[in-house]
Every structure is written in structure tokens, then in C-alpha cells.
Amino acid sequence: MAKVNLSGMSVEALMDLRKRVDETLHKRRAEIEKQLDRMGAIAVVVRGGGSVLKGKKVPPKYRGPSGETWAGRGAKPRWLVAAIKRGKKLDDFLIDKSARKRRRKRRSKR
């Protein structure tokens, strides 16, 4: 394939090149999907990767006077906001680290 000097191209030429690349990619994708259909394979489209941590539970970091807890993620709960307005400090609600449940460490696969 010939090398193209992109920095020396005009904006119009770059837009044309982009259009041709998109068309070629769409054609190639259609060909591959037809081949998969002929083979009986199910085409799965994977789009973007979400965060690995999304949906993972974390141990609570703060505990309120009535036993309610907060992990320290997201918006502050109403009970905490109200207590801070009354003059309390965020550190007053910290759960002692030694009292928290110990999380199991994963063993590395070797």
C-alpha cells in the first residue's frame, strides 16, 4: 500500500480520504457478516467497554447514628448532610478500619 503524507494534504483531501476509508470499512464489514451468516455464526457487536468497577460492591466507610452506612461513593446521603449542617465532621462517622470485614485477596494466576 502506498504511503500517504497526511500532513501535506488539504482539508478537502483529508475529508475525501476519510469518506473512502469509511466506505471501504462498511463494505468489508458487510462481507464479513455475510460470511458469518453462511457459516451459521451469530454476529455479536461489542461496543465500548464499561468500567471494570461498575456495579462492584465496596465495604461501607461511614456509619450513621441509626446504623445507616455509606461507602463514600456518589452523592452524600441525607443523614450525613444533615449531621454536617448540625456541626459534625465527616471523620466523626468513619468506621474503624479494623472493624471492617476483611476482603479476600485474589491469588494471581501463574
NUDOVO-707272 format. One line per field, with one value per residue (C-alpha): residue number from 1; residue in one letter; chain; x, z, y. Coordinates in steps of 0.25 Angstrom, whole numbers, plus 5000, padded with zeros to 4 digits. Each point is the difference from the previous one (the first is absolute). Layout:
N
mido: [NUM | ...] .
tipa: [a | ...] .
marvo: [A | ...] .
u: [X | ...] .
w: [Z | ...] .
v: [Y | ...] .
// end
This chain:
110
mido: [1 | 2 | 3 | 4 | 5 | 6 | 7 | 8 | 9 | 10 | 11 | 12 | 13 | 14 | 15 | 16 | 17 | 18 | 19 | 20 | 21 | 22 | 23 | 24 | 25 | 26 | 27 | 28 | 29 | 30 | 31 | 32 | 33 | 34 | 35 | 36 | 37 | 38 | 39 | 40 | 41 | 42 | 43 | 44 | 45 | 46 | 47 | 48 | 49 | 50 | 51 | 52 | 53 | 54 | 55 | 56 | 57 | 58 | 59 | 60 | 61 | 62 | 63 | 64 | 65 | 66 | 67 | 68 | 69 | 70 | 71 | 72 | 73 | 74 | 75 | 76 | 77 | 78 | 79 | 80 | 81 | 82 | 83 | 84 | 85 | 86 | 87 | 88 | 89 | 90 | 91 | 92 | 93 | 94 | 95 | 96 | 97 | 98 | 99 | 100 | 101 | 102 | 103 | 104 | 105 | 106 | 107 | 108 | 109 | 110] .
tipa: [m | a | k | v | n | l | s | g | m | s | v | e | a | l | m | d | l | r | k | r | v | d | e | t | l | h | k | r | r | a | e | i | e | k | q | l | d | r | m | g | a | i | a | v | v | v | r | g | g | g | s | v | l | k | g | k | k | v | p | p | k | y | r | g | p | s | g | e | t | w | a | g | r | g | a | k | p | r | w | l | v | a | a | i | k | r | g | k | k | l | d | d | f | l | i | d | k | s | a | r | k | r | r | r | k | r | r | s | k | r] .
marvo: [A | A | A | A | A | A | A | A | A | A | A | A | A | A | A | A | A | A | A | A | A | A | A | A | A | A | A | A | A | A | A | A | A | A | A | A | A | A | A | A | A | A | A | A | A | A | A | A | A | A | A | A | A | A | A | A | A | A | A | A | A | A | A | A | A | A | A | A | A | A | A | A | A | A | A | A | A | A | A | A | A | A | A | A | A | A | A | A | A | A | A | A | A | A | A | A | A | A | A | A | A | A | A | A | A | A | A | A | A | A] .
u: [5000 | 5005 | 5004 | 4992 | 5006 | 4988 | 5006 | 5002 | 4985 | 4989 | 4988 | 4991 | 5010 | 5000 | 4985 | 4999 | 5010 | 4992 | 4988 | 5007 | 5005 | 4986 | 4994 | 5011 | 4998 | 4985 | 5001 | 5010 | 4991 | 4989 | 5008 | 5005 | 4985 | 4996 | 5011 | 4996 | 4985 | 5004 | 5008 | 4988 | 5008 | 4993 | 5005 | 5002 | 5003 | 5009 | 4999 | 5009 | 5005 | 4993 | 5008 | 5005 | 4996 | 4986 | 4990 | 5010 | 4996 | 5010 | 5000 | 4994 | 5009 | 4991 | 4989 | 4989 | 4994 | 4988 | 5008 | 4999 | 5013 | 5007 | 5012 | 5005 | 4995 | 4990 | 4992 | 5000 | 4988 | 4990 | 5003 | 5015 | 4997 | 4990 | 5010 | 5011 | 4991 | 4998 | 5015 | 5005 | 5012 | 5001 | 5011 | 4990 | 4993 | 5012 | 4999 | 5013 | 5008 | 5003 | 4985 | 4997 | 4999 | 5013 | 4999 | 5006 | 5013 | 5000 | 5011 | 5007 | 4999 | 5014] .
w: [5000 | 4996 | 5012 | 5000 | 5006 | 5009 | 5005 | 4986 | 4996 | 4999 | 5009 | 4988 | 4996 | 5014 | 5001 | 4987 | 5005 | 5013 | 4991 | 4992 | 5012 | 5006 | 4988 | 4999 | 5014 | 4999 | 4987 | 5007 | 5013 | 4991 | 4993 | 5014 | 5005 | 4987 | 5002 | 5015 | 4996 | 4990 | 5011 | 5009 | 5010 | 5009 | 4998 | 5013 | 5000 | 5012 | 5002 | 5010 | 5013 | 5013 | 5012 | 5007 | 5013 | 4996 | 5009 | 5009 | 5015 | 5009 | 5015 | 5008 | 5004 | 5009 | 5009 | 5006 | 5014 | 4995 | 4994 | 4986 | 4991 | 4989 | 4992 | 4996 | 4986 | 4993 | 5006 | 5015 | 5007 | 5006 | 5014 | 4998 | 4994 | 5012 | 5010 | 4993 | 5001 | 5015 | 5001 | 5000 | 4991 | 4990 | 5008 | 5011 | 4992 | 4995 | 5003 | 5007 | 4990 | 5009 | 5002 | 4985 | 4993 | 4995 | 4984 | 4994 | 4992 | 4986 | 4997 | 4988 | 4989 | 4997] .
v: [5000 | 5014 | 5009 | 5013 | 5013 | 5004 | 5013 | 5005 | 4998 | 5010 | 4999 | 4997 | 4988 | 4995 | 5000 | 4993 | 4990 | 4998 | 4998 | 4989 | 4993 | 5000 | 4994 | 4989 | 4996 | 4999 | 4992 | 4991 | 4998 | 4996 | 4990 | 4994 | 5000 | 4992 | 4990 | 4998 | 4999 | 4989 | 4993 | 5001 | 5008 | 5010 | 5014 | 5007 | 5015 | 5005 | 5015 | 5007 | 4995 | 5004 | 5002 | 4987 | 5005 | 5004 | 4992 | 4995 | 5001 | 5007 | 4999 | 5012 | 5010 | 5009 | 4996 | 5009 | 5000 | 4992 | 4989 | 5005 | 4999 | 5007 | 4995 | 5014 | 4999 | 5008 | 5011 | 5002 | 4994 | 5009 | 4995 | 5004 | 5013 | 5004 | 4996 | 5008 | 5012 | 4998 | 5001 | 4986 | 4996 | 4990 | 4993 | 4998 | 4990 | 4992 | 4985 | 4994 | 4993 | 4988 | 4998 | 4999 | 4987 | 4995 | 4999 | 4987 | 5003 | 4993 | 4991 | 5003 | 4989 | 4994] .
// end
